[in-house]
Amino acid sequence: MVSAENCRLRYAEQIVGIVGVDDPRIRRAFASVPREDFLPPPPWTVISQGVATQTGNIADIYDNVLVAIDRARGINNGEPALHAAWIGAVSPQPGETLIHVGAGTGYYTALLAHLVELGGRVEAYEYESDLAAWACDNLRDYPQVTVHAASAFGRPLPGADVIYVNAGVTAPDAGWLQALLRGGRLIFPWQPHQGWGTTMLVTRTGRGYRAKQLMNVGFISCSGETTRGPGGPRPSEADIAATRSVWPVSEREPDWTATAVYDAVWFSADSVE
């Protein structure tokens, strides 16, 4: 019988290989964190290409599959390769401060905590109180992590090097942008249309908030979101493709470059270096 440790080593190689992440620290994180510790007891429900299968074989959860946390609510432990790509894009470094929005039961929080190490800090927000309690218990051996049973919308946040948003949002909270330190990276699923959208990587520069699209995604919507739009048409695919920056309305009023406008933030075709 293959041990869980050997499964994790093979899995880590597989996952970073799928997305071409060339960072041994990320590979080690995937190889180190026991995924089963953040899941319901077996038998597990694994989901691959939309097909759900029940299994008690630990090797089956060490694959590029979703694993159900709460099927009734549509809550899953997300696709590892997608998260490997995201983690590679924001590249958390030792000693950095990271905010995790939508921590779930804490599996990806634990991976992020490995990367910022004991000298760093992870502030994890989970709106669903039962998941937050579960995450708090699961992450008890990570002193650099604090779990908040609360929404990350509409509240003051500490200055952050990385903000990692694990749920689909209509638009980012203005406070997330303003919490970014110079050189800080925000990654989130921009889902102005129901169910699917695009991954946006935002970097705070000396001139503003540069935005770059990475890949199409479909995430469960973020609980507790307070963002409101103007009530007009949603951005088209062309608008989304043209987006090059995002702004808090309090820092820059929407202008002719706007590709989407919300109550406190707006997206722009204006490039920012």
N, C-alpha and C positions, 0 to 999 in steps of 0.2 A: 504494500500500500504506500502510495506517495505521500510524504509528509506535507503539512501545511506550509512549512518553511520552503520546501523545494517548489511547491506550487507558486508561492509568491515570487521566488527568484525567476522562474520561467515567465510568469505573468508580467513582471516588471520589464523584462527584456522585450516581450511581445508588445506591450502597451506603448513604450517609448519608440519602438521600431515602427509601429503603424503610422505615427504622425511625424517621425523623423526628428524627435527631440534629442539633441546631442548634449545632454547635461547629466553627468553621472550623479549629481546630487538628487535630481528628480527620479532617476532610476532607483537610487538607494531608498528614497522615501517610499516609493511604491513597493519595494521589496521588504520594507521594514514594518509597515502598518498592517496588522491583521484585519482584513476586510470583514471577516465573520464576526468580529467583536462589535461591529456597528450595525449588525443586521438582526432581524428577529431570529428566534431559534429555528433550526431546520425542521421540516423540509423547507427549502427556500424556493421562491418563484423567480426564475431567471427569465429575462425577456430579451430575445434577439430577433431583430428584423420584424418586430411586431408580434412574434409568436412567444407565448408564455408556456414554460415547462416547469414542473416541480421536480426538485432534486434534493437528495440528502448527501450528495457527493461534493466534498469541499472543493475538489478540482474544478467543478462547474462554475463556481462563483469567481474563480481566478481566470477570467476570460473577459473579453471586451463586451460585456453584457450589462444590462440594467438588472438590478435585483429589487423586487418589490419590498417596500417598507410598509405601506398601507394602500392596498389595491383600491379600496373604496374611495379614498381621497386622491388617487392617482399619484401618490408620493413614492418615488423610487430612489435608490442609491444610483446616481447617474453613471453615464457611460464613461469608463476610465480613459479611453483614448482621447475623447473630447477634452476632459479635464487635464490630461497630460499636455495637450496642445495649448490650452489656456494658461496653465501654470508656466509652461515654457515662454509664453508671450509676455507675462508680467514679471517673470524671473525674480521671485522673492529672494532677498539676500539676508545673510546672518545679521541680526541686530535691527532689522527693519520692523516697523509697525504696520500691521496688516488688519484690515477690517473685512470680515467674512459675513456677507448678507445672505441669509437663507442657509444656515448651517446644517439643517436637518438633524440627523443623529450624530454628526461630527466626523464622518470618515474623511472627507476632503479637508475639513478643518485640521485634522491630525496631520495630514500630508503637508499642509501649509505651515503648521507649527514646526515640523521637522526642518523645513527650509529656512525659517527665520531663527531657528535654534533657541537655546535658553536665553540668549541675550536679546532676543526680539520679543515681540508682543503681538498677540492675536486677540482682537475683540470680535467675538462671534455673536451674531444676532439671529435669533430664530423666533418668529412670531407665534408659531403653534406651541402652546405651553407644554404639551406632552412630549413633543420632539425636543424642546429645549431642555426639559428635565432629563431626558434620555441622553442627550449630548453632554450635559453637565456630568453625568455619571461616567459616560464613556471616556471623557477627556480628563478625568481626575488625575491622571499621571502626567499631564502636560501643564506644568505650573505657569508657562508663558501664555496660556489661554484663559480668557474670561468669557463665559457664556452669558448672554443677556436674553431673557425671555421677553422679547419686545421687538417691535418694528424698528427698522433702521431709517424709516422715513420721518422727516420733520423733527429731528432731534439733533442737538449739538454732538459732533463727533470729534475725537482727537485727530490731530494732524497725522496723516497716513501716507506711507510710501506706496502701499497697494490697497485697493478696494476691489474685492472679488465678489461678484454678485451671482448667486447660485439660483436665480429664479427670474422668469421673464418679467420685464417692466415696460410700461408704455413709454416711459422716459426716466432718466436718472433723477434722483432727488437733487435739488440745487446744493444741498448741504454736502453731498458726496463730492461734488466738484470742488467746493470751497475747502473741504478737508484735505484735499490732495496737497502734499508738499511739492516744492519745485522738483521736477523729474518724476513725480508720483504717477502711478499707472492705475487706471480704473478699467475693469473689464466687466461687461454686462450683456445680456441678451436684449437687444432693442426689438420689442415685439409690438409695434403699433397696430398690427393686425392680429386677429385671434389665432393663438396656437403656435405660429412660426414667425421667425424674424431673422435678424442677423447679429452676429457677435460684433460688438464695438469695443475697440481698444482705444482708450482716451489717455493721453499723456499731457500733464501740465508742463508747459514751457514758460519761458519768460514773457511770452506774448499772449498766452491764452491756453486753450484746451484743444489740442490737436486730436482728431478722431480718424480712426482707420477701421475699415471693415475686414473681418478675418474669415468668417465662414457662416453659412446658414445653420440655424439651430431651432429647436422647439423645446421650450421649458414650460413647466407648470408656472402659472402666474404667481407673482410675488404677493403673499398675503400682507395686508396692511398698507398697500400702496395708496398714496394720497394724490398722485399726480393727476392733473386735470388738463384736458385739451381745450381748444377754442370752440368745440362743437361743430366745426366745419369738416371738410373732407380729410381723411387720413392721408399721410404721405404716400405717394405712389412708389413703385419700385424704382423709377427713375430718380425721384427725390432722394430716396435712401442711398442709391448708388452715387449720387452727386455730393453727399455729405462729407465734409472735410474737417469740421470743428463743431463743438457744442459749447454753449454759454449759459451761465446764470443770467436771467433778465436783469438782476440787480447790478451786474457788472457791464452789460452791454445790451442795449435795446435791440429787438429784432429789426432787421432791415431787409433790403431787396435780395440779399443773399440767402434768406431763410429757406430751408427745405422742410421744416416742421416747427411749429410753435406750440408750446404748452404754457401752463400758468406761470411757472417760475424758471423754466429752461427753454432753450430753443436750439435747433440744429441749423447749421449753415454750410453753404458751399465754399465759404471763404477758407483758404488754406492758412495754417498757422505753423510757423517754424520754431 
